[in-house]
Amino acid sequence: MSDQSKMVFKSGFVAIVGRPNVGKSTFLNRVLKQKVAIMSDKAQTTRNKIQGVITDDESQIVFIDTPGIHKPKHELGKFMTDLALGTLNEVDMVMFMAPANEKIGPGDRFIIEHLKRVKKPVFLVINKIDTIKKDELLEVVANFKKEHQFDGAIPISAVSGENVDTLLAVVKENLEEGPQFYPTDFVTDHPERFIISELIREKVLHLTHEEIPHSVAVVIDEIYRDEAQENLIHVSATIIVERKSQKGILIGKQGNMLKEIGTLARKDIVNLLGSKIYLELWVKVQKDWRNKKVHLSDFGYSDKQY
């Protein structure tokens, strides 16, 4: 067999960028077939770059799910936006995701201005096509194409999976020849501690309202295997909030809210680790932590963390 007839292996890093709450994490979890990014109907759910890896015989795609790009209101917001924009210059391809059921806004145009300076291929991904009529889709795509000359446009529904395989085929087609960066069964580069903290934070997002979701950080204090019970793992975590009133809400009457957060989080952690879990949760007040760089770093919001 000649060298020319051998299969060429392709690989590359693909950034998923867009405004908050456009479905980036939903897409990533779908293509990875497991949860590595938390999901919520509240904006700015993702706070760190989350890498998810898909490998087959022909290619390895390393997706980077970035925080939703938005106008920052505090140091945490600035960290998130800088992280997302900084990713644009580190990857081989960019997927700009926008929802089909919303008009182009200032946030989209802010991102597109940055995309105009990207030297790599940039694809428009219109998500949530299950929320509009098919004949409306052409106009949505046309409006975005007026803003920027994208290398292609792919409509999908990350929730239903419609057209997701087509998008993956387009990504693979546009990757260049390259090495396999990670082992074949590798799914994410994030350590278990990070994913567990995110799963706990996801439950807080689902169960609380108003100012609490954005004021919460979760720190894993300890993970260890119980020597007396081989299949039991102990996880101790602290939920950080900014005010005493938020602490009271999170604990709830007779501790009921904290118990519910723990019950729901435990189910996902069991699925992740495949072991029985003893989960211990604490709530701590750290005033105005989102505006203090030392706390951002302590709580995992540092580009050197992962």
Order of alpha helices (4+ residues) and beta strands (2+ residues): beta-alpha-beta-beta-alpha-beta-alpha-beta-alpha-beta-alpha-beta-alpha-beta-beta-alpha-alpha-beta-alpha
